[in-house]
Amino acid sequence: MRQTNSKILRYELFGIIFIVLLGSSLHFTYELSGENPLVGAFSAVNESVWEH
């Protein structure tokens, strides 16, 4: 039981770190891509208060 909890905790910590890094990088990908519409479908395009 203890080993299972440890494994789940590692998966959760990896997931949290992955989502934070991916979400942070997506804030900059639209500008770095030269405002590519395909990239804009998956990343932040406008940094308005309403989007957060």
C-alpha positions as CSV (number, residue, x, y, z in Angstrom):
1,M,0.0,0.0,0.0
2,R,2.8,2.4,0.9
3,Q,4.6,1.8,-2.3
4,T,1.4,2.5,-4.3
5,N,1.0,5.8,-2.6
6,S,4.6,6.8,-3.3
7,K,4.1,5.9,-7.0
8,I,1.0,8.0,-7.2
9,L,2.7,10.9,-5.5
10,R,5.5,10.8,-8.0
11,Y,3.0,10.8,-10.9
12,E,1.2,13.8,-9.4
13,L,4.4,15.8,-8.8
14,F,5.6,15.1,-12.4
15,G,2.2,16.1,-13.7
16,I,2.1,19.4,-11.8
17,I,5.6,20.3,-12.9
18,F,4.8,19.4,-16.5
19,I,1.6,21.4,-16.6
20,V,3.3,24.5,-15.0
21,L,6.2,24.4,-17.5
22,L,3.9,23.8,-20.5
23,G,1.4,26.5,-19.4
24,S,4.2,29.0,-18.8
25,S,5.8,28.4,-22.2
26,L,2.5,28.6,-24.1
27,H,2.3,32.3,-23.0
28,F,5.2,33.1,-25.3
29,T,4.9,30.7,-28.2
30,Y,2.4,32.9,-30.2
31,E,4.8,35.9,-30.4
32,L,7.8,33.7,-30.9
33,S,6.1,31.9,-33.8
34,G,5.6,35.2,-35.7
35,E,1.9,35.2,-34.8
36,N,1.2,31.9,-36.6
37,P,-2.6,31.2,-36.6
38,L,-2.1,27.5,-36.0
39,V,0.0,28.2,-32.9
40,G,-2.6,30.8,-31.8
41,A,-5.2,28.1,-31.6
42,F,-3.3,26.5,-28.7
43,S,-1.6,29.4,-26.9
44,A,-2.4,32.7,-25.4
45,V,-2.9,35.4,-28.1
46,N,-4.0,38.4,-26.1
47,E,-2.9,39.0,-22.5
48,S,-6.1,40.6,-21.3
49,V,-7.4,40.3,-17.7
50,W,-10.5,38.4,-19.0
51,E,-8.4,35.6,-20.4
52,H,-6.9,34.7,-17.0
